[in-house]
Amino acid sequence: MPRELDSLVQLQLALKEADTARKQLEDLPDSMREVHDQHRTAVETMRRLEQQIEVDEHERRTAEAAVADANIKLGQYQEQISRVTTTREYSALLKEIDAVKTKVGAHEEEALTVIERIDAARRELEQVRGDFAALDQRYREQLELWEQQRPGVAAKLADLERDISRLRTFIPNHMLRQFELLYRRLGGDALSNAAKAQVVARGQLEWHCSVCNYRVRPQVIVEIKTSGALVQCERCHRFLRVEDHG
Ligand SMILES: [Zn+2]
């Protein structure tokens, strides 16, 4: 039967490794994070530009149709000029012609602005598409590599889970419950080293918990050292170990 504390130290190590492996299987590995984010950003940028171009093209067609309509109207008014008989009719018609000309100018301006916007978006799209080919290839390669690695990680996780089950049997139930509760609550570290510190006033060495600094009785240190007993820090409840044998 292994010493309880040794089993607990190994158990925490196995739990941590299992957490890492589980996270790897659920999520992308860190090595892929950057290329994955770049890939997604590029895809989103291309989609946004394509949509913008589509909307702008519609706007351009609308403006150009308005220019054409106004030009037809202008032609009709200009034809009417030759048939006008009175000055009043003539000046009224000129007024209409001016108004239509202003309209043509405004719609032409609109069309020009939107064409410039489309050109800029097309240039940007071309640039992103050009860079995307290499990025996409890199992304696919890494994805494939990751798919090859996954079964290995899954097998490792299965091994770790077997180790965890075995190690748990070496630890008394009530201690195990406390430890696992603490491990989850602290996000993965329920152990603390007991460390020595010089106590100047009394000129003797005193032990304390290296996490919360609470004093640890020398008798506890002896128990841990000699039998690998499971003892919790009285303040932070972490399980104490003694690494420094000096
Ligand atoms: Zn403590």
Boltz pocket constraint, residues with backbone or C-beta under 6 A from the ligand:
constraints:
  - pocket:
      binder: B
      contacts: [[A, 192], [A, 209], [A, 210], [A, 211], [A, 212], [A, 213], [A, 214], [A, 233], [A, 234], [A, 235], [A, 236], [A, 237], [A, 238]]
      max_distance: 6.0
